[in-house]
Amino acid sequence: MSLLDRGVVFGFAHVRGGGELGPRWHEAARRDRKRITYTDLIAVAEGLVKRGLAARDGIVLEGISAGGGTVLATAALRPDLFRAVLAEVPLADVLDTELDFTRPFALNETAEYGDPRLPHEYRYLRAYDPYYSLGHDRPLPPTYVDAALNDAGWLVHWSSTVMKCTLPGTLQGDETGTWLDGKELLMRIKTQRRGQSASKSTDEAGISLQQLRSGIIRSYAGAADLPDGQEEL
């Protein structure tokens, strides 16, 4: 409510590849058509700008789990369109994660993203993989990435960690955080024994994800001050 009071607009994108609008909607962006998911999200953002509901320099993307990988891949395709990215327990390194067939959901995910053991699907996956998209010539917007240490059954924590431990010379850091080509890349690894549900909890420092999300959105989405006399909820 505080963010709404500050003029922040929330939008929910039902992009192709998701199951919200039925089987045909889901099938439209699988395997060698997966990139459609990311171009749909770009189209949604551009539509918000065209309708005057958002400013090009004020859109913050957020996604969780597979959706976290979606927002990272989308931001890598169009970093100029987004002000910041929140990727919570994301599938951040699609290619290498899909190559690990010891994970319990590996075959199901291969049906979604493709089989990297097949040369043409390997090349397609690598072309949009968020991790392999990192580089000096392809900077991300300011980005928050987190992972759950005890999430090995779903998304292993190194899938997010590699976003920080990337090519030599790409990252710079100090006591305030880590910076990717001059843009901030913040990462947190949670140690609770609750897998992906840890993304909704309070961490060891007493900071909840809701507080962190609100702070990032307020900083990057151009949220206004509360009207005079109105208290924070």
N, C-alpha and C positions, 0 to 999 in steps of 0.2 A: 504494500500500500504506500509506503514511503516513496518508492521509486515512481509509482504512478502519480503521486502528488507532486513530484519533481518534473513531471512532463515526459517521463520515459514511456515509450510505446512498446508493448510486447507482441510479437508475432510468432505463430507456430506454423512451420512449413511441413506439409505432407508431401514430400518429394517421392518421385517414382523409385521403386526399389523397397519402399516400406510397405507394410501390410495394412495400413489404415483404410485404404480404399478398395480392398479386395484383391483376389489372385491376379487379375490382369495388370493391375497397378504394380504389384510386386514383381511379376515376371518381366515387366518392361525395362527393368534396370538390374539385370543379373549377369554375372560372368563377363562376357565381352561387351556388355552394354552397361556395365556398372558406372561408368563415367557420367551417364545420364543423371544419376542421383546428384552429383556435384554441380552439373550445369543447371539442373532444376533449382537448386538452392541459390545459385548465382542469379537466376531469373527472378526468384522471389525477392531477393535483396534489391535488385534493380527496379522491380515493380513497386516496392515500398518508396524508393526514392522518387520514381516518376509520379506517384500519387501524392507526393508531399507529406508522407507519413514518417519519413526518415531522411536524414542528411547523409550524403555519401561518406562523410568523415565521422559519422556517429553511430554506425551499426556494429553491435557486438554479437558475435556468433557464439552459441552454446550448444554442446551436445554431450551425451553420456554413453559410454561403452562403444558400440558400433557407431552411434551418433557422434561420439567424440572423434572417431576417425574420420567421419564425414566432414565435420567442420574443419579439421586440420587439412584434409585434402582439398576442400573448397577454397580455403584461405590461401593455400599454396598456388592454386590456379589463378586467383584474382586477389592478390594481397592489397591492391589499390582500393578495393571496394569495402574493406572492413577495417574498423578502428581497433578492434581487439578480438581475441578468441579465448573461450573457456572450454577446454577439453578435459572432461572428467572420466577417469579410468578408461582412456580411449584405446581403440585399436590403432595405435600410432605407427606401427611398422607392419603393414599388412603382409608384405611379401615373406619376410622371415618367419612371422607367426604362422602363416599358412603352410610353411614347409615343415612345421613341427607336428607330425601326425600322431604323437603320443598324447596330445591333449584330447580330452573327452569330446569336444565339440568340433574337432578338426574337419571331419567329413562334411558336417552340416555347413560350416563356413566355406569350404571349398565349393559347395553347390551355389553359394552366394557370390563369391569373389572370383572363382575360377581355380583351376589346378595349376600351381606354379611348376609342376613337373612337366607340363606340356609347354614347349618352347614359345608358341604364339601367346598363350595365356600368361606365361612368365613375363614376356615383354609388355603386355597390356597392363598387368598388375604393377610392374616397376614404374611405368610411365606416370601413374597417379599416386603411388605410395607416398604418404606424407614424409616419412623419413628420407627416402631417396630423392625427394624434391628439395631438401634443404641445400643451401649453397649461397655463396656470395652474390650470385646473379639472380637468386630467387628468394628474397627475404620474406619472412612472415611478418604480419602485424604483431604488436605486443601480445604475447600468448601465455596463458596459464595452463599447465599440464599437471595432473596428479595421477597417482597409481596406488593400488592397495597391495601391500607386501604379501598378504595371504589370499591372493586372488588367482592362484596358479591354475585352478580348474576352469577359469573363464579367460581372463586376459593377463598373461604373466607380466609382472611389473617391469621387466626390461623392455617391453614394447613401448612404454613411455620413456624409460630412462635413456634409450638411444637418441631420443630427440634432443637431450642435453649433451650427451657424450658423442658428439658427431665429428665431422671431419676436422682435422687439426687446423687451427687458424680461423675457423668460422666463429668460435665463441670467445667472448671476453667476459671476465667476471671480477667482482669485488665483494666486499662484505654486504653490499645492499642487494645482491642478486646476480643473475647471469644474463648476459646481453648477447643477442644474436644479431650481428651486423648492425649494431646500434639500436636494435629493438629489443625490448625486454622479453626474456623467456624465463618464467618462474615455474619451478617444479616442486611438488610436495609428494613424498611417499608416506602413506599412512600404514601403521603397524598393527591396527586392531585385527582381531581374529574374526572378521565378518565379511571378508571378500569385498564384492562390489558394494554391499550395503554400507561399508565404511565411508563411501563417498558422501553419504547423507549425515554423517555423524560429526561429533566434536573431536578434534585431534588432541594430541597430548599437551599442546600449548593452550587448550581451552578455546580455540578458534573454530567456529562452526563453518561449514561450507557455505551456509546461507549468508553469514557475515562477510565471508571472503567474496562471494559472488556479488553481493550488494555493493561492496567497496569498489570492485573492479568496474562494474557497470556505471556507478556514479562518477568514477574517474574518467572513463573513456567515452561514455555515451552522451556527454554534454548535459548531465542532469542539472537542473536549476536548483537554487536554494529554495527551502520551504517558504511559503508566504509568511509575512510577519504575524507573529502570535501563534502560529501552528507548531505543535510539538511533534517530535519524532515518535513514530509508533513502534 
